[in-house]
Each structure stands twice: as structure tokens, then as C-alpha cells.
Amino acid sequence: MTTLPKTENILLEEDNGWLTIWFNRPDNRNALSKELTTELKAVLNAVRDDRAIRGITLRGKGGVFCAGGDLKGFKNNYQGGGQSAEDIAASSRQGGEMFDLVNEMPQVVLILVEGAAMAGGLGMVCTADIVAVTKDAKFAMTETAIGLPPAQIAPFVAQRLGLRIARRLMITASRFDGEEAGRLGLADYVVDDAAGLDQIQADVQKSVMRCAPKANAITKAIVLATRHLDRDGQLDFAAQGFAECMLSDEGREGVASFIEKRKPIWAEK
């Protein structure tokens, strides 16, 4: 098992192959400060290649998921810190790379939302494989209302919601609740309260544990590769992934378990 880094702005809970990451700065509504995002990236990079970690949940402490970017940090560091446009662009790019990291984690990523998921917080939600929200959760891409573009989250919002809905939400800064998030397709599950989110996590975890970790990782890579490969490239990439799994210990165990009418070893926990 990977040794997890020490953190101050996020809390880590590992249980039977599942890592829950809690954003733990309720004093600033779990905003994506430099300190929080640095710790998040360190943890995700630490477990990225650890197939003993089968899934990752992102949640927020204090009854709020994430208020988005750290606006006080923007004002002090960007607008009042003497940074050039090139410096700010480089920092923005690093933020985009963080969203890429979450989006492309080999493990299953579940995001559970209560309270607010605003701006970059909503963008983070769109990087998940599976999303559950409470009915009264609040969402908006508020950037354009304060004179900024939702620059690095735009591709992920379009990825999850489609271009038509993403454009409307971004250029109107529209606010909506958890029930509307379900209708829009942002949320896979809409529940009454935090206890409902706990139950979704338990159900998802049970389902994921039936699936082989390497097969899940390669499946995610194949799906995400469709964004940038032409059809020939997709055929080759998928074929290579299939062959790699077929000849792996995991693939051999999976086929044998089916023929022998038993559970594969990864599903025995």
C-alpha cells in the first residue's frame, strides 16, 4: 500500500481499498487555494499507480463541497502581486493540469456534493466518473459574473454536459440546485441528505469491487482517448489495451473464474 503524504488542508480516509479525500477548509468554503490543490495533487500522484486503491471519493467538510477558486488569493497574488500576464497564464495552466489529473485517474472517481459546488468546484465535479448530490446542493459557473472566463474547467463541463448546455450555463452564470443537476446529467444520483450520499458511496464501492482494477484503468484510458484519437488510432489503442489485459494475470484469473464458476480474487473482499 502506498504511503500517503501528510496533509493539512485535506483529510484522508483509506478503507478496504477505497480512499476518501475530504476538502477540509470550511472556513473558506473549501476553495481551491494553492495549498489545498498542492496537497490534492500530491495525494493523487502518490496513489495513481497503486492498484490496491480501487476507488477515490472527493467530498467537502462543513456541509459544502467547494466554492471554486480562491478569490482573495486571486486579488492578492495576481492583481496585487505584480505578476505578469505570462505568470498568471502559467498558473492557470497548472490549475488545468490538476483537473486533468483528477479526470484521468486510473481509479474510479466518485464525487459527492452537499452545499455549494461553484465555479471551479463545479468543474471538479465534471471530472468524476460518478456523481451524487443532495437535492438542495447549489451549483453555478460564476466566473463570467465577476469578469473572468471559466477557462480551465470549460472542457470538463462540456465533456459531462455537452456543448449546448455547457455554453448556456457558462455565459449566463445560471444557478441551479441538485434536482436540476440530475435533470441536466451533471449528477448520476440525487439524494435527500448526507446520509444518502453515504449510501451511494457504499453501493458504488460494492459495485466497483466486482470489477478488476487494471481492466477499469484501461477502460477509462480507452474512453478518454476517444477525445483526441482518430478512428484508426482508437482501434489500435483499444486493441492494445484488450491484448494487454487478456495476457495479464488479472485477465487470466478473470476468464478462469468465469469458467470455474467462482468469484475472481479481486471480488472476494
N, C-alpha and C positions, 0 to 999 in steps of 0.2 A: 504494500500500500504506500502511495506517495506521502511524503511528509509535507503537510500543508504549511504555507508561510504564516507567520504571525501577523495579525491584522488588528486595527483599532477602529476602523470605520465600517467594517462588515463583520458579521458573526457567522461562524461556520459550524454546521452540524453534519456529521457523517454517520449514517445508519445503514448497515447492511448493504453497502454498495451504492448508496444514494447520498449525494452531497446537497444540502440546502444552504444557500448563501442568502443571508439576511442583510439588506442595506440597513445600517444602524446609526443613522444621523437624523433622528426625528426632529431635532432642534432646527434643522434647515430643510425639513420635509424630504430628507434623503436625496437632496440634489446631487447631481453628478459632478462633485468637486474633483479637483485634481487628486486629492488624497484618496478619495473613495475609488475613483476609476483606476488609479495606480494599483491599489490593493486588489481590485477585481481582476485586472489583467494578470497580476502575478499568480493569483489562485487558479485562474482558468488555464494559464500556460503550464502550471505545475501538474494539473490533472489531465491535460489534453491527451496524452498518450497512455494513460492508465486505464486499461480495460476493466480493472476491478471496480472502477467508478462507472456505473451503468447509466446514471442519470443525474441531472443537476436541476435544482429548483432555485429560482430567484424570487425573493419576497421582500417586503419592506416592513420594518418595525414602526411602531407608533401609529398604526392604522392608516398608513399612507405608503404607496409603492414608491413613487419617485416624481418629484416636481420638475425634473428636467435639468437644464444647465444651471450652473451656479452664477446667477446674475450679478451678485456682489463681486464675485471673482472676475467676471467679465469687465465690470466697471473699473475695478482697481487695477487689474493686471493688463487688460487690453486697452481700454480707453484712457486710463490714467497712468499707465505704466511706461509710456514712451515706446511701446513696441511698434514696429513697422508692419505694414500690410503683409509682408512676406513672413514675418514672425507669427502673426495671427493665423495666416493660412496654414503654416506648418503645424501649429497647434490644433487647428480644425481637422487637418488630415489625420493626426494622431487619434482624435476622437472617432473619426470614421473607421480607423483600423480597429478600435475597441469594439464597435458594433459588428464589424466583420468577424472578429474573434468569437463573439457570442453566437452569431449566425451560423458559423461553420464549425462549431464544436462537434467532435465525433460522437459525443454522448447525446442522449435525448435531453433537450432543454425544455423545462416546464416553467412558465411564469404565472404566478398567482397574484392577482391585483385586488386590493381593497383600498378605499380612499382615492387619491389622485394619481393619475399617470399622465403627466403633462409634458408636452414638447419632447425633449429627449427621452423622458420616461415612457411616453407613448412609442417613440421609435424603438426603445429597448424591447417593449412588448412585441413589436413586429418582427423581432429576430428569433422568437421562440418557435419550437416545433408544435407546442401545445399551450393554449392559454385558457385560464379560467379566471373569471372576475365576479365580484359581487354585483348585485343589481344596482346598488347605489354608488358604485365606483364612478369617478369623473375623469373624462378624457378631453384633450384638446391639443392641437398643434398651435400654440400661441405665438410662435416666433414672428409671423408677419404683423401681428398686432403691436409688436414693440419695435418694428423697423428692421427685422432680421429675417433671412430665409431659413427654413428648416433644412439646412444644407446637407449634412451628413446622414440624416435619418430619412430623407426623401426616398432613396432607392428601396429601403426596407418597408416603408409604408406602402409604396406601390407594389412591392413583392407580395405583401399579405392581403391588401385590399383591392388591388387592381388600379390601373392608371386613372380611370374616371373618378372613382371615389376619392382616391388619394389627392388628386388635384383640387377637387371641391373642398375637402377638409383643410388643405394647406392654405388656399388663397382666401378662405373665409374665416379662419381660426375658429371654426364652429366647435361648440362644446356639446358633448353627449354623454349619456350615462351607460351603465353596464348593460342594461337591456338593449339599448341601441347598438352597443358594441357587438352583441350577439347577432342582431339582425344584419349588421354590416359585414360580418365574417371576421371581425377582429378577435372575438372570443369564441372558443370552441364550446365552453361551458359557462353558464350564468347561474350563480347560486345566491342564496339569501344572505349568507354571512361568512365569517372567517371559519366557522366550523364546517361549512360546506366546502370551502377551499381545502381544508384538511382532508376531507373525504375524497375529493378529486385527486389529491396527491396520492392517497393510499391506493385508489383504483388505478391510476396511471402507473404507479410504481409496480403494482402487481402485474399489469399487462406487459410492461417493458421487460420485466424479469423473465418472461416467457421467451423473449427474443434474444438471439445471440448477439453479444456486444460488437464483435467485428463486423458481422453482417449489417447491423444497424449503422455502424460508422460508414461503411462503404455505400450503403443505400443512401444516406444523407449526401455523401460526396457526389453520387451519380445524379441525384435530383438537382443539387445546386449547380452541377456542371452544365445543365441544360441552358443556363443563363448566358453562357459565353461560347459554347461549342456549336459548330455547325452539325448537321445530321451525321455526316461521316465521323466526325470527332466524337459525337455522342455514342455511336455504335461501337467504336473502338474502346472508348473509356468504360462503357458498361460491360463489354465483353471481357476486358482485362480484369475488372472487379469481380465478375462472376467466376472467372477461372481461378483467381487468387483465393476466393472463398471456397470453391469446390475442392481445391487441393490442400486447404488448411486443416489443422487438427479440428478446428471448430466445424468446418463443413463435413468432415468425415464422421465426427460424432453426431451431428445432426441427422445425416442420412441413416446412420446405423441405428440411432434411437427410434426413428420412424419405422424402419423395417422390423426392429425388435419390439415394437410397441411399448416403449418406455419413455420417460422424460429424459431429455438431454441434460448433461451435467449442469449447465448454467441455469436450468429451471428447477433445480432440486432444492433451492433455498426456501 
